[in-house]
């Protein structure tokens, strides 16, 4: 997934609480869903970054030699400029791109 193409803002945005609890009827449940999705996004971003930076890994035991790789710096800057995972997750939640379900509401045994 290309997170740069997301419509999520890079800076913090004030949100209307009623928009967030529109689907769940509970702001706390909405925040929990957004938090879980943000953790997933964060893990994906970290995994992508680790894969890209692993290509530049140098396995020298010498601490005196420090190489500055321009491509590695560019990759790091790209990931620094991405919106934060919480902003991405909130945008996905507002756009109804997050699948979630509540098993206690679906299962008639709990009623």
Biotite code that builds the C-alpha atoms (Angstrom):
import biotite.structure as struc

atoms = struc.array([
    struc.Atom([0.000, 0.000, 0.000], chain_id="A", res_id=1, res_name="UNK", atom_name="CA", element="C"),
    struc.Atom([1.316, 3.412, -0.910], chain_id="A", res_id=2, res_name="UNK", atom_name="CA", element="C"),
    struc.Atom([0.660, 5.552, 2.143], chain_id="A", res_id=3, res_name="UNK", atom_name="CA", element="C"),
    struc.Atom([1.840, 8.705, 0.375], chain_id="A", res_id=4, res_name="UNK", atom_name="CA", element="C"),
    struc.Atom([-1.217, 8.568, -1.908], chain_id="A", res_id=5, res_name="UNK", atom_name="CA", element="C"),
    struc.Atom([-3.555, 8.575, 1.073], chain_id="A", res_id=6, res_name="UNK", atom_name="CA", element="C"),
    struc.Atom([-5.750, 11.614, 1.620], chain_id="A", res_id=7, res_name="UNK", atom_name="CA", element="C"),
    struc.Atom([-4.774, 11.645, 5.283], chain_id="A", res_id=8, res_name="UNK", atom_name="CA", element="C"),
    struc.Atom([-3.420, 14.961, 6.531], chain_id="A", res_id=9, res_name="UNK", atom_name="CA", element="C"),
    struc.Atom([0.212, 15.198, 7.582], chain_id="A", res_id=10, res_name="UNK", atom_name="CA", element="C"),
    struc.Atom([-0.606, 17.452, 10.536], chain_id="A", res_id=11, res_name="UNK", atom_name="CA", element="C"),
    struc.Atom([-3.070, 16.973, 13.358], chain_id="A", res_id=12, res_name="UNK", atom_name="CA", element="C"),
    struc.Atom([-6.665, 17.817, 12.477], chain_id="A", res_id=13, res_name="UNK", atom_name="CA", element="C"),
    struc.Atom([-9.563, 18.514, 14.814], chain_id="A", res_id=14, res_name="UNK", atom_name="CA", element="C"),
    struc.Atom([-12.318, 15.957, 14.175], chain_id="A", res_id=15, res_name="UNK", atom_name="CA", element="C"),
    struc.Atom([-16.004, 16.028, 14.935], chain_id="A", res_id=16, res_name="UNK", atom_name="CA", element="C"),
    struc.Atom([-16.707, 13.315, 17.506], chain_id="A", res_id=17, res_name="UNK", atom_name="CA", element="C"),
    struc.Atom([-20.114, 12.641, 15.990], chain_id="A", res_id=18, res_name="UNK", atom_name="CA", element="C"),
    struc.Atom([-18.476, 11.723, 12.658], chain_id="A", res_id=19, res_name="UNK", atom_name="CA", element="C"),
    struc.Atom([-16.262, 9.204, 14.397], chain_id="A", res_id=20, res_name="UNK", atom_name="CA", element="C"),
    struc.Atom([-19.056, 7.481, 16.307], chain_id="A", res_id=21, res_name="UNK", atom_name="CA", element="C"),
    struc.Atom([-21.496, 7.475, 13.379], chain_id="A", res_id=22, res_name="UNK", atom_name="CA", element="C"),
    struc.Atom([-21.015, 3.759, 12.587], chain_id="A", res_id=23, res_name="UNK", atom_name="CA", element="C"),
    struc.Atom([-20.447, 2.370, 16.069], chain_id="A", res_id=24, res_name="UNK", atom_name="CA", element="C"),
    struc.Atom([-22.671, 4.650, 18.183], chain_id="A", res_id=25, res_name="UNK", atom_name="CA", element="C"),
    struc.Atom([-19.846, 4.658, 20.715], chain_id="A", res_id=26, res_name="UNK", atom_name="CA", element="C"),
    struc.Atom([-16.815, 6.939, 20.582], chain_id="A", res_id=27, res_name="UNK", atom_name="CA", element="C"),
    struc.Atom([-14.715, 4.591, 22.700], chain_id="A", res_id=28, res_name="UNK", atom_name="CA", element="C"),
    struc.Atom([-15.359, 1.679, 20.359], chain_id="A", res_id=29, res_name="UNK", atom_name="CA", element="C"),
    struc.Atom([-14.459, 3.870, 17.380], chain_id="A", res_id=30, res_name="UNK", atom_name="CA", element="C"),
    struc.Atom([-11.209, 4.940, 19.013], chain_id="A", res_id=31, res_name="UNK", atom_name="CA", element="C"),
    struc.Atom([-10.375, 1.309, 19.813], chain_id="A", res_id=32, res_name="UNK", atom_name="CA", element="C"),
    struc.Atom([-10.954, 0.322, 16.178], chain_id="A", res_id=33, res_name="UNK", atom_name="CA", element="C"),
    struc.Atom([-8.803, 3.216, 14.955], chain_id="A", res_id=34, res_name="UNK", atom_name="CA", element="C"),
    struc.Atom([-6.055, 2.317, 17.443], chain_id="A", res_id=35, res_name="UNK", atom_name="CA", element="C"),
    struc.Atom([-5.966, -1.318, 16.311], chain_id="A", res_id=36, res_name="UNK", atom_name="CA", element="C"),
    struc.Atom([-5.804, -0.257, 12.668], chain_id="A", res_id=37, res_name="UNK", atom_name="CA", element="C"),
    struc.Atom([-3.051, 2.266, 13.481], chain_id="A", res_id=38, res_name="UNK", atom_name="CA", element="C"),
    struc.Atom([-1.017, -0.551, 15.080], chain_id="A", res_id=39, res_name="UNK", atom_name="CA", element="C"),
    struc.Atom([-1.446, -2.624, 11.910], chain_id="A", res_id=40, res_name="UNK", atom_name="CA", element="C"),
    struc.Atom([-0.369, 0.278, 9.693], chain_id="A", res_id=41, res_name="UNK", atom_name="CA", element="C"),
    struc.Atom([2.591, 1.020, 11.938], chain_id="A", res_id=42, res_name="UNK", atom_name="CA", element="C"),
    struc.Atom([3.730, -2.589, 11.695], chain_id="A", res_id=43, res_name="UNK", atom_name="CA", element="C"),
    struc.Atom([3.422, -2.545, 7.903], chain_id="A", res_id=44, res_name="UNK", atom_name="CA", element="C"),
    struc.Atom([5.379, 0.691, 7.607], chain_id="A", res_id=45, res_name="UNK", atom_name="CA", element="C"),
    struc.Atom([8.092, -0.602, 9.937], chain_id="A", res_id=46, res_name="UNK", atom_name="CA", element="C"),
    struc.Atom([8.348, -3.846, 7.978], chain_id="A", res_id=47, res_name="UNK", atom_name="CA", element="C"),
    struc.Atom([8.584, -1.989, 4.648], chain_id="A", res_id=48, res_name="UNK", atom_name="CA", element="C"),
    struc.Atom([11.240, 0.362, 5.998], chain_id="A", res_id=49, res_name="UNK", atom_name="CA", element="C"),
    struc.Atom([13.263, -2.499, 7.476], chain_id="A", res_id=50, res_name="UNK", atom_name="CA", element="C"),
    struc.Atom([13.207, -4.362, 4.153], chain_id="A", res_id=51, res_name="UNK", atom_name="CA", element="C"),
    struc.Atom([14.372, -1.313, 2.225], chain_id="A", res_id=52, res_name="UNK", atom_name="CA", element="C"),
    struc.Atom([17.100, -0.419, 4.714], chain_id="A", res_id=53, res_name="UNK", atom_name="CA", element="C"),
    struc.Atom([18.313, -4.026, 4.928], chain_id="A", res_id=54, res_name="UNK", atom_name="CA", element="C"),
    struc.Atom([19.596, -3.684, 1.376], chain_id="A", res_id=55, res_name="UNK", atom_name="CA", element="C"),
    struc.Atom([22.064, -1.070, 2.592], chain_id="A", res_id=56, res_name="UNK", atom_name="CA", element="C"),
    struc.Atom([23.141, -2.905, 5.734], chain_id="A", res_id=57, res_name="UNK", atom_name="CA", element="C"),
    struc.Atom([26.857, -3.150, 6.222], chain_id="A", res_id=58, res_name="UNK", atom_name="CA", element="C"),
    struc.Atom([28.092, -5.998, 8.383], chain_id="A", res_id=59, res_name="UNK", atom_name="CA", element="C"),
    struc.Atom([31.504, -4.588, 9.228], chain_id="A", res_id=60, res_name="UNK", atom_name="CA", element="C"),
    struc.Atom([32.633, -4.893, 12.817], chain_id="A", res_id=61, res_name="UNK", atom_name="CA", element="C"),
    struc.Atom([34.503, -1.637, 12.587], chain_id="A", res_id=62, res_name="UNK", atom_name="CA", element="C"),
    struc.Atom([32.667, 1.159, 14.369], chain_id="A", res_id=63, res_name="UNK", atom_name="CA", element="C"),
    struc.Atom([35.088, 3.719, 13.032], chain_id="A", res_id=64, res_name="UNK", atom_name="CA", element="C"),
    struc.Atom([33.815, 3.434, 9.476], chain_id="A", res_id=65, res_name="UNK", atom_name="CA", element="C"),
    struc.Atom([30.487, 5.151, 9.024], chain_id="A", res_id=66, res_name="UNK", atom_name="CA", element="C"),
    struc.Atom([29.133, 5.267, 5.519], chain_id="A", res_id=67, res_name="UNK", atom_name="CA", element="C"),
    struc.Atom([26.567, 7.826, 4.475], chain_id="A", res_id=68, res_name="UNK", atom_name="CA", element="C"),
    struc.Atom([24.487, 6.401, 1.719], chain_id="A", res_id=69, res_name="UNK", atom_name="CA", element="C"),
    struc.Atom([22.438, 8.988, -0.138], chain_id="A", res_id=70, res_name="UNK", atom_name="CA", element="C"),
    struc.Atom([19.765, 6.453, -1.120], chain_id="A", res_id=71, res_name="UNK", atom_name="CA", element="C"),
    struc.Atom([19.378, 5.342, 2.484], chain_id="A", res_id=72, res_name="UNK", atom_name="CA", element="C"),
    struc.Atom([18.909, 8.952, 3.558], chain_id="A", res_id=73, res_name="UNK", atom_name="CA", element="C"),
    struc.Atom([16.286, 9.485, 0.837], chain_id="A", res_id=74, res_name="UNK", atom_name="CA", element="C"),
    struc.Atom([14.338, 6.431, 1.993], chain_id="A", res_id=75, res_name="UNK", atom_name="CA", element="C"),
    struc.Atom([14.447, 7.591, 5.603], chain_id="A", res_id=76, res_name="UNK", atom_name="CA", element="C"),
    struc.Atom([13.229, 11.074, 4.639], chain_id="A", res_id=77, res_name="UNK", atom_name="CA", element="C"),
    struc.Atom([10.381, 9.574, 2.620], chain_id="A", res_id=78, res_name="UNK", atom_name="CA", element="C"),
    struc.Atom([9.156, 7.627, 5.634], chain_id="A", res_id=79, res_name="UNK", atom_name="CA", element="C"),
    struc.Atom([9.564, 10.625, 7.941], chain_id="A", res_id=80, res_name="UNK", atom_name="CA", element="C"),
    struc.Atom([7.282, 12.704, 5.711], chain_id="A", res_id=81, res_name="UNK", atom_name="CA", element="C"),
    struc.Atom([4.486, 10.143, 5.712], chain_id="A", res_id=82, res_name="UNK", atom_name="CA", element="C"),
    struc.Atom([1.372, 10.857, 7.789], chain_id="A", res_id=83, res_name="UNK", atom_name="CA", element="C"),
    struc.Atom([1.409, 9.194, 11.192], chain_id="A", res_id=84, res_name="UNK", atom_name="CA", element="C"),
    struc.Atom([-0.327, 5.798, 11.444], chain_id="A", res_id=85, res_name="UNK", atom_name="CA", element="C"),
    struc.Atom([-3.075, 7.225, 13.671], chain_id="A", res_id=86, res_name="UNK", atom_name="CA", element="C"),
    struc.Atom([-3.922, 9.849, 11.049], chain_id="A", res_id=87, res_name="UNK", atom_name="CA", element="C"),
    struc.Atom([-3.944, 7.219, 8.309], chain_id="A", res_id=88, res_name="UNK", atom_name="CA", element="C"),
    struc.Atom([-6.169, 4.930, 10.377], chain_id="A", res_id=89, res_name="UNK", atom_name="CA", element="C"),
    struc.Atom([-8.572, 7.753, 11.236], chain_id="A", res_id=90, res_name="UNK", atom_name="CA", element="C"),
    struc.Atom([-8.865, 8.728, 7.578], chain_id="A", res_id=91, res_name="UNK", atom_name="CA", element="C"),
    struc.Atom([-9.533, 5.108, 6.609], chain_id="A", res_id=92, res_name="UNK", atom_name="CA", element="C"),
    struc.Atom([-12.180, 4.834, 9.334], chain_id="A", res_id=93, res_name="UNK", atom_name="CA", element="C"),
    struc.Atom([-13.946, 8.001, 8.200], chain_id="A", res_id=94, res_name="UNK", atom_name="CA", element="C"),
    struc.Atom([-13.884, 6.824, 4.571], chain_id="A", res_id=95, res_name="UNK", atom_name="CA", element="C"),
    struc.Atom([-15.336, 3.412, 5.624], chain_id="A", res_id=96, res_name="UNK", atom_name="CA", element="C"),
    struc.Atom([-12.243, 1.546, 4.400], chain_id="A", res_id=97, res_name="UNK", atom_name="CA", element="C"),
    struc.Atom([-11.778, -0.321, 7.689], chain_id="A", res_id=98, res_name="UNK", atom_name="CA", element="C"),
    struc.Atom([-13.546, -3.635, 8.151], chain_id="A", res_id=99, res_name="UNK", atom_name="CA", element="C"),
    struc.Atom([-14.573, -4.291, 11.727], chain_id="A", res_id=100, res_name="UNK", atom_name="CA", element="C"),
    struc.Atom([-17.202, -6.337, 13.484], chain_id="A", res_id=101, res_name="UNK", atom_name="CA", element="C"),
    struc.Atom([-18.510, -6.899, 16.966], chain_id="A", res_id=102, res_name="UNK", atom_name="CA", element="C"),
    struc.Atom([-19.050, -10.629, 17.608], chain_id="A", res_id=103, res_name="UNK", atom_name="CA", element="C"),
    struc.Atom([-21.261, -9.959, 20.636], chain_id="A", res_id=104, res_name="UNK", atom_name="CA", element="C"),
    struc.Atom([-23.777, -8.143, 18.418], chain_id="A", res_id=105, res_name="UNK", atom_name="CA", element="C"),
    struc.Atom([-23.744, -10.840, 15.733], chain_id="A", res_id=106, res_name="UNK", atom_name="CA", element="C"),
    struc.Atom([-24.090, -13.922, 17.903], chain_id="A", res_id=107, res_name="UNK", atom_name="CA", element="C"),
    struc.Atom([-27.672, -14.570, 19.135], chain_id="A", res_id=108, res_name="UNK", atom_name="CA", element="C"),
    struc.Atom([-26.354, -16.726, 22.014], chain_id="A", res_id=109, res_name="UNK", atom_name="CA", element="C"),
    struc.Atom([-25.330, -13.581, 23.905], chain_id="A", res_id=110, res_name="UNK", atom_name="CA", element="C"),
    struc.Atom([-28.757, -11.923, 23.683], chain_id="A", res_id=111, res_name="UNK", atom_name="CA", element="C"),
])
